[in-house]
Structure formats: structure tokens, C-alpha cells
Amino acid sequence: MLFFLLIFMYSSRMDEKIFKKITAIVGAAHCSRDIEEMHCYSYDSSKQTFLPEAVALPDSTDQVAALLKLADRYGFPVVARGAGSGTTGGALPTAGGLVLGTSRLNAILEIDPDNLIAIVQPGVITGEFQQELKKHRLMYPPDPASLKFCTLGGNAAECAGGPSAVKYGVTKDSVIGLEVVLASGEILNTGTRTEKGVVGYDLTRLFIGSEGTLGIITKIITRLQPLPEHKETFLLQSTSLIKATQLVATLLQQNILPCTLEYMDRTAIKLVSDLLPNPPGEDIQAMLIIEIDGSRQHVQEQVHHLKNLTQELTYCSLQHATSEEEVEEIWQARRSISPASYQLSKKKISEDVVVPRTRIPELVEFCESLAEQLGITILTFGHAGDGNIHVNIMTTDNSPEATTKALQAKTDLFHKVISLDGSLSGEHGVGITKSGFLQLELEETSIKVMRQLKNLFDPKNILNPGKIFPDHA
Amino acid sequence: MLFFLLIFMYSSRMDEKIFKKITAIVGAAHCSRDIEEMHCYSYDSSKQTFLPEAVALPDSTDQVAALLKLADRYGFPVVARGAGSGTTGGALPTAGGLVLGTSRLNAILEIDPDNLIAIVQPGVITGEFQQELKKHRLMYPPDPASLKFCTLGGNAAECAGGPSAVKYGVTKDSVIGLEVVLASGEILNTGTRTEKGVVGYDLTRLFIGSEGTLGIITKIITRLQPLPEHKETFLLQSTSLIKATQLVATLLQQNILPCTLEYMDRTAIKLVSDLLPNPPGEDIQAMLIIEIDGSRQHVQEQVHHLKNLTQELTYCSLQHATSEEEVEEIWQARRSISPASYQLSKKKISEDVVVPRTRIPELVEFCESLAEQLGITILTFGHAGDGNIHVNIMTTDNSPEATTKALQAKTDLFHKVISLDGSLSGEHGVGITKSGFLQLELEETSIKVMRQLKNLFDPKNILNPGKIFPDHA
């Protein structure tokens, strides 16, 4: 019976009849089942591929609703896809079915500078939205590394973060309302246009970070901030890995609240040192990128405070980026760590674990000894300000032994993170790459409740099936 | 059948046998069914009374779980109660049953200054928690007017706000994790101890503001802030109501972000003018309390900016509170508005509607004309910074006509608020006083989904039945 059910659920349901109906909804120019085109929608930044059976690019909420009504009726999977920049497989059609691309749902519907909100469609590119807001002297803080191509819908579905999260929070902190199409095709509006609002349950947050498994986001109401007047950038070079990471919590305790507090270890530094304004000496074990934003006077005061605090420390030196070029070089170096890591080996496992800030030294020390013990390379870098460390486990080669070793490192890392009161993901989500570890972080009751929610919102399991929950059909 | 069901659900289920079991769980000293004691748990700040059948004061999560298992088995209602300071009836045992008081769950379990978090039990008094944090130079921002006696559990259940919300957000913005006992008696942990965390659905926010209808909160992980070094307080007196309220949005657009931006209209001012450092002249139509916090230099800069901006305005004057006594007098006046309003009449309807900041002038103008049209008094005051205006509709006497008129005013107000893209509640919740208006703000699909959630978490409807949803059994 179960076998029959699985066959029923996973065999191709995208026959000619259904595809005709999809075509009738979005128009022939905006859907396809050609194999070449399917390949374009088969991958994401997790480097895995799964072919969808069809792709549709709706251009209105009504079209999304019509597609979901169809999926509800015929029982085919629907996987929402922004730019496919996710790293955990959230946008992958692992069970086939329809990829619902949001590239045509790309309008900034409203910018309200007086009330500091905007309303956007999910296909709007994060960086383009930020550029548009700059014209109004406004800011939407979340800044994932992929901001030049990732979409606000994908950001909301995965609850993306970025360097600015240490001061401004992640996507969920900047979204106050949503329009969502449910699995039934019904349209649900959540939240308010106002800063406050406590009428009924908070459904907004339930959908943010739900990875397309509870509904398809078709509109986003974002909170905005006035654009800070000024920003200063510093590079702190440290001869001690542990002390550099200890400094992270100290800065925040001392009322220094940077808008960037990024960290990179020795291995990461070596990869990108040529890109830095002043390539660091051999004795440098870690670096912090520290940025302070706000009014000129506020920045001046915080910088003064930062300089005072660090000049007493013998293990580090603070370099001030005095030109826009230097700032750009620093950021270029930071953003190049991940791509440059492929110089070390062609395959890696990237994790975005998070621990309480004071536990970062323990985490990076653990990664160092794990690498030594297994004879592999592990890079650590990332958003130290909020304890969110990117751990890249490099596989030595394509051999089964190397893969086994890397997976062992990942498993050991995850156990360590949990023992440090941490979380397995700070901003990338669970998708398929972490679903096998869900029960390591979440108790049985949590997983049960989450599964019940999934079943309530999507009883036929058509929305991004196979994600988050390890064995969910 | 329905009649039978209602009888079954609402008739007394608290017989001797069940009360004995309650006694076995919490001890005879910590539960009661004496009628005198039941009166103490029958009211809240909504001024309505409903007698419970029993009260229990558990002192551990396990005791709460045991009580809920009992309720699940015997089908009696359980109403969680902090200090009973809520204004919408959230803590009222409208269907009888057991009041579960949190007064003995009052431990601050942990303050972690290094990671800027704390873990508390729900019965901790908000103001006492804040005092304790001050010793560590830390701050938990949410500051409801009742902070001297309200509890963190009640704040979380209702998603309480306060004057500081304009800068620091409401309760949901300061809570990152919860321990909750579900209707089944199972214990659920949500969220993380870390700033970030996106593993699975965001269950924390689902419980915050759920008014005790989805589970009983037994632990709260709060985010903390370093205590601001300095604060300055100003009173802005305006000869124009409209212009004063227009100024609210202007200040925020101009990058002045006060930690208090409170407003009071002419009627409110008259009630408390004797308490103010310099009683305002007859021509004053509105006042703003403006407070700026942060480092000394930051405050200085913002104050300079504020003075520059307001000195050009002919309709207002800015008074600087130069001593702690003056600051205290201003706050004493602000906090006295609500109690002092009973000088005008013995009964009132208090609402905490919220509109986008730029729509505040339209809202207060509407309230003025509504009062005139109906021949009644309406006070407007409150948290203008986030558009959250307290509207007090004073009933002229106890006659049915006066009550009808006041209810008419409330209904008209709510319709106006919705037409201004607002919400019926910014921080008080729905409870029983606003449940009849739920469908005015929320679409049918929203209400349906929320009811489904209620049913999922509490299929026997034992958790605070009759709240939020108008006709929920």
C-alpha cells in the first residue's frame, strides 16, 4: 500500500493534459517542459541536480493560485524558485513536478518613505531593491552574499541573513506582512502595514523560513530604515585565532554595535590575501572586518571607542580603510573566500552553523583540531557578530573515502554545535542537505508539531515535498 | 447535538475528584476552589468578571504539564494568568474551569551578559526583571504601562508593547525562544539561544500573542541590549493637534529615532496638566513626549537635530526636562491619563488601535469629529511613534443609551482604522473585547487558517476557550 502510494506520488504526473492547463494559465511563452530548459531549473547552489517535469513563470498572484489549484487537483509537486542561490537544496524539484519560477513576479509595488515600508513581489532581486531604496535615502538591511542575483522571495522563504544581521537582524526582522498562496490555491494575507499589530496569530513568521513547504509567497511587506549617513570600515589582524574570536563578544558587550563583524581564519586569509589592501604577514591567524554605520558623529564616537579598546591589545592591529577602493578590496576578498576555496579542492561541504557568540572560540578550535585529526582542510569564516560561522569542509578528492571523511567531519561538527547550545543553520535553512540531522537539534515534540503544521497547510504534500523533514514523502 | 455538546463543555467539570488530583499535583497550599479566593482570579483590567471553578499555582513546568494532562483527560478549561493586567479579557475564565496562575513560576533562571540573553519563568514581573538587568548594565526594552506588576509571561502571551517600542520593538522582537506546555501536556521547546536559527518552522512567534489559546508558556528566552548610557526627555507643546501628529512621521524620516514618542490630545492634557512641570496654556492642543537614548554623544547629536528641526516650527515649543524630578513628573502625568480619565465618567471603552504613522492626523481628527457628532468625550493619547493610539471612549452614564452610543463610537472607530490601513490592536490583543470585530480586520481565509491552528494545537478546546475567535466554543 505504501509502495503503491509512493509510486503514485512520485511517478510523473505532468502529462500532456496537465501541461495544457498550465499553458492556459500562464501562456505558452511562459511555461515549458523541454528537456534543455528543464536543466536550467534543475540545480541550485547546493550543487545537486533534479530535473523538474515542467516550469511555469506566472506573472500574477491569480496565476499562482490557478497553478496551485491545478496541483491540488492532480497532485503534482510545486517547487517555488527565485534565483536558485540557496545552498541547501530548497529550490530543487527532488520529486519532479512543476518549478514555479518567480522571475516575472518582479515588481516593486510600493515604496512608502513616510511610513518606512515597501511592498514587493517575490521575484524582485534583493540588490536591485536596495539600489532603488537608496534613491529615497532608505535601506532594506538583509544583505546575503548573493544579493546581486538572489530574490526577496527566496530570502523570505529561507530567512536569509548576511553581514548586516549583527545590527539589523535577518529577513524575518524586516518583513511585517505577506501575501501567500496556500496549497489549496486560496490567497492568504498575513501581518499588517503597521509596525505593531496583534490581531490573531502571527502567521507571517510561520511562512518566513518555511522553505516553500507551507505556501508560495506572492507579496512581501518590508519594514525599511533611513539610510545611515556614514560608514567606516576596519580590518583587524590578529596573531591569535582564539583571542580574535573572543573579541567578538567583547565588542558587543562594550556597546560597540557594528553593522558588520565578519571573521576569517588563517586558511581563508591565505586564499584571498592577494586581494587585500595590505597582504597580512605570516603570523596572522585571524582577521575581523568591522564596519560602523550611523550619523557621522555616532560613527566617530564608536570608532574612537573601538580604537581605544583595541590599541591596548598586543595580539592585534587595526587598519582603517581610508578609501572606497580599500573598502571594496576588503569586501572583494571577503566575498571571494567561498569561490576561492575551490582552489583547495573541487568539492566541499559548506555549513552555516551558529553558536552563542562566546562559544565561537570553542567552535573554531574544534574545527582546527577536527581538520588535523582527519587530515583534511576546514575553513571557518563568516558572520561572527551573531555567532554564525561558515564552516567549509574541503574534500581531498572524489574518492568514497574522502567523501566519507568529509561527511564524518560534518556529523562531528553538528554534534559539537549542538553541545555548544548552537543551531545547525543560521541563514541557509534545512532543505535536503540538513534534513537528516533535524532530530539532532529539534526534540521529537518539535518535529511532530512541525510535521502537523506541514500536514495542516499542505495535506496532499504538493508544496516542495521532501524538504526539511527527513522522510517526508 | 450542538446544545448537548455546549452543555457538556461549559457545565462544571471541576468536581471533587478532579480537584483532589489538582491538589495532588501542586499541593493543598497552592490550589483552591473557595469562592472568596475565586473572586480574586475572576477579573482583569478589562473590568469584567468571570468566576473560575478552581485555581492552581504550579511551581514547575512538570506541574503545568501534569495539570494540562488532567485537563486534557477531563476536558476542563485552563486559563493562564499572570498579573491580570490585560485589558481585553485574555486572563478571564469566561468558560469556568481552572485558572493556572504563574505567580510561583517567578524565577530569573539565567542572565548571560556575554551573549546578551536571559532565561526567565513566565511569572517574573517585567519591572523587576528590568531592575535586575540594570545591575548588569543591560536592558530588556518592552515597557508596558503596567510594568510594575505585569508579568513577562502575560507580556509574551499578549505581545505587549510600550513607549519604547518605537525604537526597540514589542515583546515579540525581544523573545527568541520559549518552553511551552501544549494542551496534551507535552513540553515543546521553540527557538534557540542564538541570535540566528532557521532550523524548521518559527514556532516561537506562533505562541507570542496567541493569548494562551495554543499552549502555556513556561520559559522565555529573551534577547537583551546593553543599557544606554544616557537619556534626555522633552515635552513638545503644540497649538495644533494635526501638526503635532504630523510631526511624528517627520521626526522618524529625519533620522531622529527617539526611544519614546508619546502623544496626548487636549482632553488628556487637561486631565493631567496639574502634574506637569509647567502646566500648559489654554491654546495647547496636543503634546508629545520625546525621549532620546544612547551614548552621550549620540544623544547630544540627536537633541541638536531635534532642536533645529522644531525651532523653525511656529506652532510648537520644546521644553527640556532638566532634572530627574521633571522627567518623573512628565511620566507621572503620562501614566495618569488612563486612571484620571475616570474623572470624566465612571465607564469607558479603551482601544489601542494602530495606523501607519502618516495616518495619525486623520485618525485623531476623526475621533474629534466623532465625539462631537455623538456628544461624547473621546481621549486620544499613546504611542504615536509607532502609530499606536490609545482611544478612550468615555460613556456619559450607565444608561443603555449611553452604552449604545459608546459601542457605536467603537464600531465607527474600528471601521475608520481599517480604512486607514490600520489594525484593531497594537499591543492589547483580541481577547473577548475585540473578538466580535475579528472579521473586520482579517479575511475569511486568515480566520479559517487561525481556527485550524487552534484546532491543531488544542483539539479539545481546553486552552483559554472563547478567546480571539468570536464564536469558538
Interface residues (C-beta under 8 A of the other chain):
Chain A: D112 P113 D114 N115 L116 I117 E158 C159 G161 A165 V166 V170 K172 D173 L182 E186 I187 L188 N189 T190 T192 R193 T194 E195 K196 G197 V198 V199 G200 Y201 D202 L203 T204 R205 L206 I208 G209 S210 L214 P226 E229 A249 L252 Q253 N255 G294 S295 Q297 H298 Q300 E301 V354 V355 P356 R357 T358 H383 D386 G387 N388 D421 G422 S423 L424 S425 G426 E427 H428 G429 V430 K434 L438 E441 L442 E443 T445 S446 I447 V449 M450 Q452 L453 L456 F457 I468
Chain B: D112 P113 D114 N115 L116 I117 E158 C159 G161 A165 V166 V170 K172 D173 L182 E186 I187 L188 N189 T190 T192 R193 T194 E195 K196 G197 V198 V199 G200 Y201 D202 L203 T204 R205 L206 I208 G209 S210 L214 P226 E229 A249 L252 Q253 N255 G294 S295 Q297 H298 Q300 E301 V354 V355 P356 R357 T358 H383 D386 G387 N388 D421 G422 S423 L424 S425 G426 E427 H428 G429 V430 K434 L438 E441 L442 E443 T445 S446 I447 V449 M450 Q452 L453 L456 F457 I468
